Amino acid sequence: MQGLVRRYAKDATAYTAEEFEKYYPTGWLKEWDTAPQEKRLASDKKAYTASQFSRHFGSAWAAKYRTSQEATQRRLAEDGKTYSVKDFQGYYHDQWQSKWSNAPELACAECAPYIGGSSLAEVVV
């Protein structure tokens, strides 16, 4: 994926695989595999991972991905509140990544409302 893929480490910062290896000198691949993936905002105002960008945009995906804005991903926590990656990490601390993977995904903060959507955040299925 041309070194563009980034995942969120335990500090809730997005890193490339090379940066992950430096951040986690031992066991980095296991950490990489379980870390949430970064999503970027496409021209259709939807958030996509790098592999989704690749499928959606074909051969032009990498140029579009490089210049796209990082999407502010949001999830619904157990307290019923909506949190970004950084806020989720602050709320759950060391457990945030596993809690994140099990929490309902909401539309990103910059994403366009869904057709027929309401003012409430909608769950992504």
N, C-alpha and C positions, 0 to 999 in steps of 0.2 A: 504493500500500500504506500510505497514511495516514502516511507518514514513520516507520513502525515498523521497516522493514527496516534491519538493520545488517550490515556486513561488516568483516572483520578486515584492518586496514592492516598495513604492514610491521612495526610495533611490536607486533603481535599483540593490539591493542586493538580492540574492536568500535565502529564509528562509523556514524551515519546518513549518508545521501547528503550532506546539508547539511554535516555535520562533516567528511566526506571532502573536500569541495570546499575547506574551510578548511585541512585538513591537507596537501593536495596542490594548491597554488594553480594550477599548470599541469599539464595532463594528468590531472586527477583522474578523469575518466570512464573512461579506459583502466585506471587503477588499480582503480577500483570494479568494472569488469567482470571483472577477473581475481582479485579478492579473494574468499576463502572467506566464505560466508554464515554468519551467526549462526543457531543453532538454539535453540529453547526447549522446555522440558519440558511436555508436555500431561498431562491427567488420566489418560491411559492409560499413563503412564510411558514414552512414546516421545518422541524428539526430532524436531522439525519446523522447517523454515524458515518464514518468514512466509507465503510463497505456499502451502506445504503446509498450514499452519494454516488458511488461507482456504478451501482445498478441503475440509479435514477437518471444520471447524466451521461452514461457511457464514456466514450474516450475523452471527453472534455471535463470529466469530474475533478481531476486533480487541480487544475487551474481555478475552477469554481470553488473548490474546497479551501484552497490556500487563502483566497480573498474573502471568504465568507466569515461572518461574525459567529463567535462561540455562542451557542444557545444556553440560556439560563434554564437548565433543567430543574424540574420541580417534582416533588413526591409528597404524598400525603402520609404524615407520621401517625403513630399510634394515638397521639393526643388530638387527632382530628384537624391539625393545622398543616398548612402548606409550607414546605421548606425547600430552599435551593440546596445544591450540593454542599456549599460552605456552611449553611445554617444547619443542615442535617448532621454534618460532622460535629458542629458545636453542641447540638442537642444530644446525640448518641455517643459522642467521643469515639473510643476505639472500636465500637460495634457498628459504626455508621455504615460501612460498606455492606455488611450482611443485611442490616435492616433496610438499606436502600434497595437492594435487589429484591426484597420481598414486599416493599411498599407499593401501593398503586401509583402509577405514573400519570402525571398531569401534563397538559400542554405546556410548553416552555413559556417563559414570561414574554418573549418577543413574538411568539407564534400568533398567526391570525386566528380569530375565532372560527370555530367549525361552522359550516353552513347550518343554519337553524339553531345555532348555539345560543346559550343564554349568557348572562353576565358572570355566571359561576364557572369556575374552572371545570373542564370536563376530563374524565378519566380516559387515558389512552389504552386501548385494548390490544 
